Amino acid sequence: MATKIRLKRFGGKHDPHYRIVVADSRKQRDGRAVEELGYYCPIGDPSVLQVNAERALHWLQIGAQPTDTVRSLLVRAGVIAGAEETEAAPTAASAEEAAEAPEEAAEAGEAPEEAAATSEPAEEAAATGEAPEEAAATGEPTEEAAAAGETQ
């Protein structure tokens, strides 16, 4: 059964009250729920939010997917970590990878700027089909000449 943690609406017109429930994803919004985890009343000066954190974590661990709104409510209630904490880990990993890239170029014997400069003309030549100017100036055979067995 594909379960979701979502809001079930109660209350009247212009007076919403929600229950945070675990329900089968194929059931209707206000249909039968597997379990009620708490409630949320957005109307009022401080909105009221009550969540059974133990049961919410249980359902998250066994694979229930919260909707976007419920996820933000669970973050507000302190049940799950916020987006700031989860985004910090990939950013640190990408910073380490970025730091390793110049080190790899240095190990190859080129400065990072030189590595980028030498690869750009070759890429442009491959895209346009023309021989790079550096290859002609250094006496290296062009791709067409190399295929024909000629040298400059």
Residue pairs with C-beta under 8 A, 6 or more apart in sequence:
1 24
2 24
2 25
2 26
2 65
3 22
3 23
3 24
3 25
3 34
3 59
3 63
3 64
3 65
4 22
4 23
4 24
4 25
4 64
4 65
4 66
4 67
5 20
5 21
5 22
5 37
5 56
5 59
5 60
5 64
5 65
5 66
5 67
5 70
5 74
6 20
6 21
6 23
6 29
6 66
6 67
6 69
6 70
7 18
7 19
7 20
7 21
7 40
7 67
7 69
7 70
8 18
8 19
8 20
8 21
8 23
8 29
8 30
8 33
9 16
9 17
9 18
9 29
9 30
10 16
10 17
10 18
10 19
11 17
15 43
16 41
16 42
16 43
17 39
17 40
17 41
17 43
18 39
18 40
18 41
18 42
19 33
19 36
19 38
19 39
19 40
20 36
20 37
20 38
20 39
20 40
20 51
20 56
20 70
20 73
21 33
21 34
21 35
21 36
21 37
22 33
22 34
22 35
22 36
22 37
22 59
22 64
23 31
23 32
23 33
23 34
24 34
25 65
35 55
35 59
37 51
37 52
37 55
37 56
37 59
38 49
38 50
38 51
38 52
38 56
38 77
39 48
39 49
39 50
40 47
40 48
40 49
40 50
40 73
41 47
41 48
41 49
49 73
49 76
49 77
51 73
51 74
51 77
51 79
53 77
53 78
53 79
56 74
56 79
57 79
57 80
60 66
60 80
66 74
71 80
74 80
75 81
75 82
75 83
101 112
102 112
105 111
105 112
105 115
106 112
108 115
110 118
121 132
121 133
121 134
122 132
124 132
125 131
125 132
125 135
131 142
131 143
131 144
135 141
135 142
136 142
136 152
139 151
139 152
140 152
141 150
141 151
141 152
142 152
145 151
145 152
